[in-house]
Amino acid sequence: MTNEFAGSVLLPGESGPGLEALIHIENDQVRLVAGSEELGSWRQRDFAVKPSGKGSFKMALGGEELFFTPSSPASFAEAMAIPLQPESKKKGKGGKDTPSYDIDAAIDELIAQVKPLKSINDEDDLLSKPLLAGIVVIAGALMVGLIGMTFML
């Protein structure tokens, strides 16, 4: 079974957008590819991954470490059978441990799944044509009402 994940990679201590790369996982082999260049290939037993927070994952590849931020963190975590976020615990009421939730990672995941609006006539748009027309009509009526109220004062 082949899995391919697009994203960006950073070395520990680096910051910024990172290098756009693909991770290919096939049978017993893990390959890291940037553009047309293969950056490395490792056996799956020399490969370890764990969540590092905010939709990023710390990867150990044959003794080398890097951070990988996939374009779809949830899909990557599911395929790797690991949690999306590091498992940190906070003390809740009564001293009980409660898992923390990283809202930044959830927002990153939602942003990764947003498709750009191509045309108002596309059927897969978030807002249908009648709903959008209704919003425009209501907004116009509100504007007319507000303008009318300013003349009354």
N, C-alpha and C positions, 0 to 999 in steps of 0.2 A: 504494500500500500504506500502511495506517495502522498506526502503533504508538502505544500509550498506556502510560505508565509512571507508577505511583503512587509517592510517596515524600515526602521533605521537603527544603526548600531553606533555605540559610543564606547570608547575605552574608559576604564575607571579614571575618574578625575577630570574627564572632558565634559564640556557643556555645549549646548547649542542644538541645532536640529539633527546632527549626526549624519552618517553616510547612508544613503539609500541602499538597501540590500535585500536579498531574498535568502530565506533559509529553506533548503530542500531536505526533507527527511524521507528516506526511501530504504526499506528493508532494514539493514544494519548500518546504514551510512547517513551521516549528517554533513551537508555541504553549505558553505556560506559563499554567496555570489553577489558581487556588486557590478552592475552593468554587464559587460561581457567577460569580466575577470572572476575566476574562482579564487577566493581569498583563503580557502582552506577546506579540508575534508577530514572528518574524524569518524571513528567507529562509534556506534551509539552507546557502547559501554563507557566511552571516554567523554560522554556528553551529559551534563547535568543542568537543569534549569529550575529556578525558583523565583517567585514573584518578588519584586523589589519596591512596588508601590507605584501609584499613578499610571497604571497601564504598562509599566516597564517590567522587564524580567532580567535577572542576573543569570548569565550563562557561563558555565565552565566548559571549555572546549579543549580537551587534551592538555590541561594545565594553564591555558590562557583564559582570562576572564574578560567579558564584555557585557554591555547592557544592550538589550534588544527591545525596541518599542514597536510592536506590530501594529499594522493599520487597524486590525480588529483584535484587541487584547482578549476579549471574551472567547473568540473562536480559537485563538492560540492556546489559551489556558485549558479550554475544553479538550483540544486535541492532545495536549501534553498531560492531561489528567492531573492538573495541579490547580490550586486556588488562584483566583484572579488577583487577590491581594495577600500580603503577608499576614499571617495569623497573629495579630497582636490583640491583647485583651486589656480591657479597662475594668476598673472596679465600679460596679453599679450599686444600686441601693442594697443595703444590708451586707455589703462587702463581697457580693457575688461577682464572678467574672462574667463580663459581657463582651462579645466580639465587637471590634470597632469597624466602622464602614468608611471607606475612603470615597468621599463624594467627588473628588477630582477625577478619579479613575472612571466613575460612572459617567461623568460629563464627557470625558475623553472618548469613551465607548459610544455614546450617543452621537457625538460629532463625527466620529469615524463612519457611522452608518447613514449620515445625511447625504442625500443626492442633490446636486445642484438643479435648480428649476430651469428647464429648457424652454418650455413654452406653456402658455396658459391653457392650451388645448390638450396637453398630455393627460392621458387617463390615469397615470400612476402618480399624479401630483397629490400633495397633501390636502389642498383645498379643491373641491370640485368647482366647476363653473357657476352653478346656481348659488353655492354657499359664498363664493367670492363676490358675486353680484349683490347678494344680500348684505354682506359686510359693507360694500361700497355705498349702497343705498342708505343704510342706517348711519354710516359715518357722515354722509352728506346731509341727512336730516338733522343730525346733531349739530353740525356746523351751522346750518340755517337757523336752528333754534338759538344757538349761542350768539350769533350775529344779531338776531331779533331782540334778544335780551339786552344786548349792549345799547341798543337804541331806546329801549324802555327806561333805562337808568338815567 
